[in-house]
Amino acid sequence: MSNAKAKIPLETKSVSHGGSYDVAYFAKKHGLSMKDAMRLIKAHGSDRDAADRAAQRFHH
């Protein structure tokens, strides 16, 4: 039996465990690279408000 999760491209995976946040959506929303978006989401976990605030500060 193959693992379907393993076939999902990294940029479409959700990073946080509690309330998932799509990395591609987050990166596009804030004009970030996928790598930077993933770092911010991992750092703030399921707290979307905190991740959004951090992304806004990221550019300033």
C-alpha positions as CSV (number, residue, x, y, z in Angstrom):
1,M,0.0,0.0,0.0
2,S,1.5,3.3,-1.0
3,N,1.5,6.4,1.3
4,A,-0.6,9.1,-0.5
5,K,0.7,11.8,1.8
6,A,4.3,11.3,0.5
7,K,3.2,12.2,-3.0
8,I,1.9,15.7,-2.1
9,P,4.3,18.4,-3.1
10,L,5.9,20.2,-0.2
11,E,4.5,23.6,-1.1
12,T,0.9,22.3,-0.8
13,K,1.4,20.7,2.6
14,S,0.1,22.2,5.8
15,V,2.8,22.8,8.3
16,S,1.2,23.4,11.7
17,H,-0.4,20.5,13.5
18,G,-3.4,22.0,15.3
19,G,-5.0,24.3,12.7
20,S,-3.3,23.7,9.4
21,Y,-2.1,26.6,7.4
22,D,-1.3,26.0,3.7
23,V,2.3,27.1,3.0
24,A,1.7,28.2,-0.6
25,Y,-1.4,30.3,0.4
26,F,0.5,31.9,3.3
27,A,3.5,32.7,1.1
28,K,1.4,34.2,-1.7
29,K,-0.7,36.2,0.8
30,H,2.4,37.9,2.3
31,G,4.7,37.9,-0.7
32,L,7.2,35.5,1.0
33,S,9.3,32.7,-0.3
34,M,8.1,29.2,0.4
35,K,11.1,28.7,2.7
36,D,10.3,31.9,4.7
37,A,6.6,31.1,4.9
38,M,7.3,27.6,6.2
39,R,9.7,29.0,8.9
40,L,7.1,31.5,10.1
41,I,4.3,28.9,10.2
42,K,6.5,26.4,12.0
43,A,7.5,29.1,14.5
44,H,3.9,30.1,15.3
45,G,2.2,26.7,15.0
46,S,-1.6,26.9,14.8
47,D,-1.8,30.5,15.8
48,R,-2.7,32.1,12.4
49,D,-3.0,35.6,13.8
50,A,0.5,35.4,15.2
51,A,1.9,34.0,12.0
52,D,0.2,36.8,10.0
53,R,1.6,39.4,12.3
54,A,5.1,37.9,12.1
55,A,4.8,37.9,8.3
56,Q,3.8,41.6,8.2
57,R,6.8,42.4,10.5
58,F,9.1,40.3,8.3
59,H,9.1,42.9,5.5
60,H,9.4,45.9,7.8
